[in-house]
Amino acid sequence: MVRISRLLLLMLSVSLGACALEEGDHEQMVNLQKVKDDPAAQLQNLNAAIENSKRDGSLYARRAVALLRNGELDKALQDANEAVKFTRNEPASLFVKAQVLRAMGKSEEALPLALTAERNSYQSASLYVLLGELYLQRKEYEQAMEYILKAQELSPADEFAFYYKGRVQEATGDTLNAVRNYKNALEQLADFVEPKRELAAIYISKGNHEVAKPYLQQALRKAPRDAKLWYNQGLAYQAEQKADSAIEAFTKAVSINDALPGAHYKLGLHQLNLGDPDAALEHLQKAYEAYKGKPEYLGKLASAYERAGYYSRALATYQRLVEIEPNMTYAYSAIARLKYKIAKPMPENAAVSIQEQIER
């Protein structure tokens, strides 16, 4: 089942039926942990209500939210589509559908729906937070911050507005204010996992491991399937010189999210140090897009290619390395060595051996 983070769940709206909000009547936020209704009973009641009123769009919107809470994303999207159809593109229904699409990882489809809801006078702190997050994903930081500030105008103590404000600030290099806003988010919601994860990462990157530790431990207890938390736990173990524990943490991180480049880089270095260049390349290649501009990474990748016998790839990687960092003198020696290996004629007995292997 697709995991729906508490972050999204807490952003869901209580009120989904109004066609338009009257001035001053803004959507309220709800902490679903405090909701006492049995989710199964709620779904059962909604199923019965829809059976009796199959063209009531607000009922489909409410059921879409309930299904979203359960992680049933395909069913939630079906209901969101029905809500949009029967309410004739009512802004609240568009907002619900945008949240479902966001949960499905379809942010580019969610954005125009959320913008349409806004243009149709749907005033909501959670809508503005959603828009801020979607623009953050696109790395359009100025636009993201604009919507986060709009959210704070409507709801000054909104924990998600604080959190995403911190995310934008961190992405633009303002870690000092990012830390402050992550802590503001935690003042509003003490067990909010995402700010703790970000605070742990910032403190670890600055070498403040003792400060990071409680945030990391608390977050891992709440979100043991968060790959980034395991990656940062690995970095913390490395700082404590607990090499085996660090590798276990990095391995756990990539088992949860195989697209985590930092963890793959660390595991690649580990395999290279163990003398297994082929295993190292399995990890290092997955880190390429994130680290292709880093001289140290390119040096390790080139070394793994050469040690595994991929001389042409090793040569190309060393050549890229000296383009980025001309002062890497060892790379020039490696380039000369590889050119010689590539140009060197193959011994006759080696050629015969290769041909025999092909025929077999």
C-alpha positions in Angstrom: 0.0 0.0 0.0 1.2 3.5 -0.8 2.3 5.2 2.3 0.5 8.6 2.9 2.5 10.8 5.2 1.0 12.4 8.2 2.0 15.7 6.6 -0.7 15.2 3.9 -3.3 13.8 6.3 -3.1 16.8 8.6 -3.6 19.1 5.6 -6.9 17.6 4.6 -10.0 19.8 5.0 -12.9 19.3 7.3 -15.3 21.2 5.1 -15.7 20.0 1.6 -19.3 20.9 0.6 -19.4 24.6 0.2 -19.5 25.8 -3.4 -17.6 29.0 -2.4 -16.4 30.5 0.8 -17.9 33.7 2.0 -15.6 36.5 3.1 -14.0 35.6 6.4 -15.2 32.0 6.3 -12.0 30.1 5.7 -11.4 26.4 5.7 -10.3 25.0 9.0 -7.4 22.6 9.5 -7.8 19.4 11.4 -5.4 17.0 13.1 -6.7 13.6 12.1 -5.0 12.1 15.2 -7.7 13.9 17.2 -10.6 12.7 15.1 -12.5 10.1 17.0 -14.6 8.7 14.1 -13.9 5.1 13.1 -12.5 5.3 9.6 -14.2 2.0 8.6 -17.5 3.3 10.0 -17.1 6.6 8.2 -16.5 4.9 4.9 -19.5 2.6 5.5 -21.7 5.7 6.2 -20.4 7.5 3.1 -21.0 4.4 0.9 -24.6 4.2 2.1 -25.1 8.0 1.6 -23.7 7.8 -2.0 -25.9 4.8 -2.7 -28.9 7.0 -1.8 -27.6 10.1 -3.6 -25.4 9.1 -6.5 -25.1 12.6 -7.9 -24.1 14.4 -4.8 -20.5 15.6 -5.5 -19.8 16.7 -1.9 -20.3 13.0 -0.8 -17.8 11.8 -3.3 -15.3 14.5 -2.2 -15.7 13.4 1.4 -15.2 9.7 0.5 -12.2 10.7 -1.6 -10.6 12.2 1.5 -11.4 9.1 3.6 -9.9 6.8 0.9 -6.9 9.1 0.7 -6.5 8.7 4.5 -6.5 4.9 4.0 -3.9 5.1 1.2 -6.4 3.8 -1.4 -5.2 6.3 -4.0 -6.8 4.9 -7.2 -10.2 4.7 -5.5 -9.7 8.2 -4.1 -8.9 9.6 -7.5 -12.1 7.9 -9.0 -14.2 9.6 -6.3 -12.4 13.0 -6.8 -13.2 12.8 -10.5 -16.9 12.1 -9.6 -16.9 15.0 -7.2 -15.4 17.4 -9.8 -18.0 16.2 -12.4 -21.1 16.5 -10.2 -20.1 19.8 -8.6 -19.2 21.2 -12.0 -15.6 22.0 -11.1 -16.4 23.5 -7.7 -13.1 24.8 -6.3 -13.3 22.6 -3.1 -13.6 19.5 -5.3 -10.7 20.6 -7.5 -8.6 21.1 -4.3 -9.5 17.5 -3.1 -8.4 16.1 -6.5 -5.2 18.1 -6.4 -4.3 16.6 -3.1 -5.0 13.1 -4.4 -2.8 13.7 -7.4 -0.1 15.1 -5.2 -0.2 12.0 -3.0 0.1 9.9 -6.2 3.3 11.8 -7.2 1.5 13.6 -10.1 2.5 17.1 -9.0 2.4 18.5 -12.5 -1.2 17.5 -12.8 -2.1 18.7 -9.3 -0.7 22.2 -9.8 -3.2 23.5 -12.5 -6.1 22.2 -10.4 -4.9 23.9 -7.3 -4.4 27.1 -9.2 -7.9 26.9 -10.7 -9.3 26.5 -7.2 -7.4 29.6 -6.1 -8.6 31.6 -9.1 -12.2 30.7 -8.3 -11.9 32.4 -5.0 -11.1 29.4 -2.8 -9.4 30.9 0.2 -7.6 28.3 2.3 -4.4 28.1 4.3 -4.0 24.4 3.3 -4.6 25.3 -0.4 -1.8 27.9 -0.2 0.5 25.4 1.6 -0.2 22.9 -1.1 0.7 25.4 -3.8 3.8 26.4 -1.9 4.9 22.7 -1.8 4.2 22.2 -5.5 6.2 25.2 -6.5 9.0 24.1 -4.1 9.1 20.8 -6.0 9.6 22.8 -9.2 12.4 24.8 -7.5 10.4 28.0 -8.1 11.3 29.3 -4.7 10.0 32.8 -5.0 6.6 31.6 -6.0 6.6 29.0 -3.3 7.4 31.5 -0.6 4.6 33.8 -1.9 2.0 31.1 -1.3 3.5 30.1 2.1 3.2 33.8 3.2 -0.4 33.8 2.0 -1.1 30.7 4.1 0.4 32.5 7.1 -1.8 35.5 6.6 -4.9 33.2 7.0 -3.4 31.0 9.6 -0.4 32.6 11.4 0.3 29.5 13.6 -0.1 26.9 10.8 2.6 24.2 11.4 2.8 23.3 7.7 3.3 26.9 6.7 6.2 27.1 9.1 7.6 23.8 7.8 7.4 24.7 4.2 8.8 28.1 4.8 11.8 26.4 6.4 12.1 24.1 3.4 12.2 27.1 1.0 14.7 28.9 3.1 16.9 25.8 3.4 16.7 25.3 -0.4 17.9 28.8 -0.9 20.8 28.6 1.6 19.2 30.3 4.5 19.6 27.5 7.1 19.5 29.9 10.0 15.9 30.9 9.4 15.1 27.4 8.2 16.0 26.1 11.6 13.9 28.7 13.3 10.8 27.9 11.2 11.3 24.1 11.7 11.3 24.7 15.5 8.2 27.0 15.1 6.5 24.1 13.4 7.3 21.8 16.3 6.0 24.3 18.8 2.6 23.9 17.1 2.8 20.1 16.7 5.4 18.4 18.9 5.5 15.1 17.1 5.6 16.5 13.5 8.2 14.2 12.0 9.3 16.1 8.9 10.8 19.2 10.7 12.7 16.8 13.0 14.1 15.1 10.0 15.2 18.4 8.4 16.7 19.7 11.7 18.6 16.4 12.2 20.0 16.7 8.6 21.1 20.3 9.1 22.8 19.7 12.4 24.6 16.6 11.1 25.8 18.6 8.1 27.2 21.2 10.4 28.9 18.6 12.7 26.5 19.2 15.6 25.8 15.5 16.1 24.7 15.7 19.7 22.2 18.3 18.9 20.9 16.3 16.0 20.6 13.0 17.9 17.3 13.6 19.7 15.6 14.9 16.6 16.8 11.8 14.7 15.9 9.3 17.3 12.4 10.8 17.9 11.7 11.0 14.1 12.8 7.4 13.5 10.5 6.1 16.2 7.6 7.8 14.5 8.7 7.1 10.9 10.8 3.9 10.7 10.3 3.7 6.9 11.7 7.1 6.1 14.8 6.6 3.9 16.2 10.0 4.5 16.2 9.5 8.3 18.2 6.3 7.8 20.6 8.0 5.6 21.2 10.7 8.2 21.5 8.0 10.9 24.2 6.5 8.8 26.1 9.8 8.7 25.7 10.1 12.4 27.1 6.6 12.9 30.1 7.5 10.6 30.8 10.5 12.8 30.8 8.2 15.8 33.2 5.9 14.0 30.6 3.1 14.0 31.4 1.9 10.5 29.3 -1.3 10.5 26.3 0.4 11.9 26.6 3.2 9.3 26.7 0.7 6.4 23.6 -1.1 7.9 21.8 2.3 8.0 22.8 3.2 4.4 21.6 -0.2 3.3 18.3 0.2 5.1 17.9 3.6 3.4 18.3 2.3 -0.1 16.1 -0.7 0.6 13.3 1.8 1.3 14.2 4.3 -1.4 16.5 3.0 -4.2 16.8 6.5 -5.6 18.7 8.0 -2.6 22.0 9.1 -4.2 23.8 10.0 -0.9 23.3 6.5 0.5 24.4 4.8 -2.8 27.5 6.9 -2.8 28.4 5.8 0.7 27.7 2.2 -0.1 29.8 2.5 -3.4 32.8 3.8 -1.5 32.4 0.9 1.0 32.4 -1.7 -1.7 35.4 0.0 -3.4 37.3 -0.2 -0.2 36.4 -3.9 0.1 38.0 -4.4 -3.3 34.8 -5.2 -5.1 34.6 -2.6 -8.0 31.6 -4.3 -9.7 29.5 -4.0 -6.5 30.8 -0.5 -6.1 29.7 0.5 -9.6 26.1 -0.8 -8.9 25.9 2.0 -6.2 28.1 4.7 -7.7 26.2 4.7 -11.0 23.0 5.4 -9.2 24.5 8.5 -7.6 25.8 9.9 -10.9 23.1 12.6 -11.5 23.5 14.0 -8.0 27.3 13.9 -7.9 28.5 14.3 -11.4 29.9 17.7 -10.7 31.8 16.6 -7.6 35.6 15.9 -8.3 35.9 13.4 -5.4 33.0 11.3 -6.7 34.3 11.3 -10.3 37.7 10.1 -9.1 36.1 7.2 -7.2 33.8 6.3 -10.1 36.7 6.4 -12.6 38.8 4.2 -10.2 35.9 1.7 -10.0 35.6 1.6 -13.8 39.3 1.0 -14.2 39.6 -1.7 -11.6 36.5 -3.4 -13.1 38.2 -3.4 -16.5 36.0 -0.7 -18.1 38.9 1.3 -19.5 37.0 3.5 -22.0 34.4 4.5 -19.3 37.2 5.1 -16.8 39.1 7.3 -19.4 35.9 9.4 -20.1 35.3 9.8 -16.4 38.9 11.0 -15.7 38.6 13.4 -18.6 35.4 14.9 -17.2 37.2 15.1 -13.8 40.0 17.3 -15.2 37.5 19.5 -17.0 35.8 20.3 -13.7 39.0 20.4 -11.6 42.2 20.9 -13.6 44.4 20.7 -10.5 43.7 17.0 -10.0 47.2 15.9 -11.1 46.7 12.2 -10.5 44.0 12.2 -13.1 46.4 13.1 -15.9 48.6 10.1 -15.0 45.4 7.9 -15.1 44.4 9.3 -18.5 47.8 8.5 -19.9 47.8 5.1 -18.4 44.3 4.3 -19.7 45.1 5.5 -23.2 48.1 3.2 -23.3 45.9 0.2 -22.0 43.2 1.0 -24.7 45.8 1.4 -27.5 47.9 -1.6 -26.5 47.5 -4.6 -28.8 45.9 -7.6 -27.3 48.2 -10.6 -26.9 47.3 -13.4 -29.3 46.7 -16.0 -26.6 44.3 -13.6 -24.9 42.3 -13.1 -28.1 42.1 -16.8 -28.6 40.8 -17.2 -25.0 38.1 -14.6 -25.5 37.0 -16.2 -28.8 36.8 -19.6 -27.0 34.6 -18.0 -24.3 32.3 -16.5 -27.0 32.0 -19.9 -28.8 31.2 -21.7 -25.5 
